[in-house]
Amino acid sequence: MSRRRSALPCLALAALAWAAACSSSGSVPVPGAAAAVPTITSTGTDLDVNFNPSRGVVIDVIHATPEAVWAALPKAYADVGIPVREVSDASRTLGNSRFLVSRRLGDTPLSRYLECGSGITGPFADRYRIEMLIRTAVVPDPQGGVHVETYVDAKGRNPEGSSNTQVACASTQHLEREIAQRVRALAGGGA
């Protein structure tokens, strides 16, 4: 028991270092989102560890009208294999707040889009059941064009065994960029 207590500060310190290392220079912090401290929660025999990797909005500029980009966005989501569950025409935001997926998104291994850690058998993202929140907003740029702003938050859980331990997954930004690339192609937004 005392060994477990002394390991927790080390785990929290490692979590802080990991979260700092996962921050990405190509993203912008989510407005109003405070930097969360890693948490470790014990519930009987289960241990939930939440490292809260740096969360950010990935922004791509598309040179097309907001109407064309907004019209293309649902098709871009469908093309990558994400069903749209929430739509706000007023704010031009859509997404899915609880998308469950395992191993692959369409034909693509999840490890291309998410970093959830790895073990001797490879990346956890390719083995775990992933619960993802994804949202994209279409924001007109006063300088011309449109910002496609996509936010991804994901957690993974090992489907084998009886453990409920969950890991936070960091975005590699490939999914956000792929959505923007598909929107650009569909909306005629150039390269």
C-alpha positions, 0 to 999 in steps of 0.5 A: 500500500505504501508503495502505491502512495509513493509511486503516485507523485512520480506518476503525476510528475511523469504525466506533467512532463508527458503533457508538456511534450505532447503540446503541438506548435500547429494548434491554438489553445481552446478559448476558455479552456484552462490547462488541467492538472493530470488526475489519478482516480482510484475506484476500488480495483480500477485506476483512471489516469487522465494526463490531459494532453495539450488540447488545441484547435487546428486551424486551416485557411481555405480560400472559398466562401463561407457558404461553400465551405459550410456546405462541404463540411458534412461531406468531408466528415462522411468521407473520413468516416465520422457521422455528424450528430450535432449541427448549429447553422447559426454558429456554423459548427458541427461534429460528434460529441461521442463518436466510438471507434475501434482500430480504424477510421475508414481505411486508416489505422487510428494511430495515424490520428491519435497518440494513446501510447504504445506497448510491445504489440504496437500503438494502443490507438490501434487496439483500444476502443476510442471515444472521441469528441470532434467539432469543426467551425467555419469562421470567416477571415476578415482578411479573406477566405475562411478558417476551418477550425477543428477540435479533437478530444479522445480517450482510449480504453482497453477492450480486453480484460475487466479493467476500466482504466482509460487513457487520454489520447493526443491528436496527431493533427492528421485528422483535422488536416484531412478534414480541411483538405477534403473541405478545400477540394469540395469547396473549390478552395485551391491548394 
